[in-house]
Amino acid sequence: MKKLLIPALLAATFAATMAHADGANTPGLDQRQENQQRRLDQGVESGALNANEAARLEGQQNRVQRAEDRAKSDGVVTGKERAALHHRQDHTSRTIARKKHNAR
């Protein structure tokens, strides 16, 4: 009986762990982070962003990443957390666009 019970418990634990981990996946947010980082790098290279602007925008990106890490910390990113993260990303995206196209 023990020979059947132990593998069954291990399989159930593994399945629960994988299901729990899937709830914390945020591929859309991760892709947005990469895209926005690319936009920042391009802005610095082209001269559209000065060092001060780039540093502030990097800080904003880092705060979004920390918020995402906190949301993932319990293993599940809820719909409400996901919406808040997308809202933060929207704000950061608008700020990047505004700073890259300001008339300085």
GIDA-V788454 format. One record per backbone hydrogen bond with DSSP energy under -0.5 kcal/mol. CO is the residue of the C=O (numbers start at 1). NH is the residue of the N-H. E is the energy in kcal/mol with one decimal. If there is no record, write none. Layout:
co->CO nh->NH e->E
co->CO nh->NH e->E
This chain:
co->1 nh->4 e->-0.7
co->1 nh->5 e->-2.1
co->2 nh->6 e->-2.2
co->3 nh->7 e->-0.7
co->4 nh->8 e->-1.5
co->5 nh->9 e->-2.5
co->6 nh->10 e->-2.5
co->7 nh->11 e->-2.5
co->8 nh->12 e->-2.3
co->9 nh->13 e->-2.5
co->10 nh->14 e->-2.5
co->11 nh->15 e->-2.5
co->12 nh->16 e->-2.3
co->13 nh->17 e->-2.4
co->14 nh->18 e->-2.6
co->15 nh->19 e->-2.3
co->16 nh->20 e->-2.3
co->17 nh->21 e->-2.4
co->18 nh->22 e->-2.0
co->19 nh->23 e->-1.0
co->21 nh->24 e->-1.5
co->22 nh->25 e->-1.3
co->23 nh->77 e->-2.6
co->26 nh->30 e->-2.5
co->27 nh->31 e->-2.3
co->28 nh->32 e->-2.0
co->29 nh->33 e->-2.4
co->30 nh->34 e->-2.1
co->31 nh->35 e->-2.6
co->32 nh->36 e->-2.8
co->33 nh->37 e->-2.3
co->34 nh->38 e->-2.3
co->35 nh->39 e->-2.2
co->36 nh->40 e->-2.3
co->37 nh->41 e->-2.6
co->38 nh->42 e->-2.5
co->39 nh->43 e->-2.3
co->40 nh->44 e->-2.2
co->41 nh->45 e->-2.5
co->42 nh->46 e->-2.4
co->43 nh->47 e->-0.8
co->43 nh->48 e->-1.1
co->43 nh->49 e->-2.0
co->44 nh->47 e->-0.5
co->50 nh->54 e->-2.6
co->51 nh->55 e->-2.3
co->52 nh->56 e->-2.2
co->53 nh->57 e->-2.5
co->54 nh->58 e->-2.6
co->55 nh->59 e->-2.1
co->56 nh->60 e->-2.0
co->57 nh->61 e->-2.4
co->58 nh->62 e->-2.6
co->59 nh->63 e->-2.1
co->60 nh->64 e->-1.9
co->61 nh->65 e->-2.2
co->62 nh->66 e->-2.4
co->63 nh->67 e->-2.1
co->64 nh->68 e->-2.3
co->65 nh->69 e->-2.6
co->66 nh->70 e->-2.3
co->67 nh->71 e->-2.2
co->68 nh->72 e->-2.1
co->69 nh->73 e->-0.9
co->70 nh->73 e->-0.5
co->71 nh->74 e->-0.5
co->72 nh->75 e->-2.4
co->76 nh->78 e->-0.7
co->78 nh->82 e->-2.8
co->79 nh->83 e->-2.4
co->80 nh->84 e->-2.1
co->81 nh->85 e->-2.4
co->82 nh->86 e->-2.4
co->83 nh->87 e->-2.3
co->84 nh->88 e->-2.2
co->85 nh->89 e->-2.4
co->86 nh->90 e->-2.6
co->87 nh->91 e->-2.2
co->88 nh->92 e->-2.5
co->89 nh->93 e->-2.7
co->90 nh->94 e->-2.3
co->91 nh->95 e->-2.2
co->92 nh->96 e->-2.5
co->93 nh->97 e->-2.3
co->94 nh->98 e->-2.6
co->95 nh->99 e->-2.7
co->96 nh->100 e->-2.5
co->97 nh->101 e->-1.3
co->99 nh->102 e->-0.8
co->102 nh->104 e->-1.1
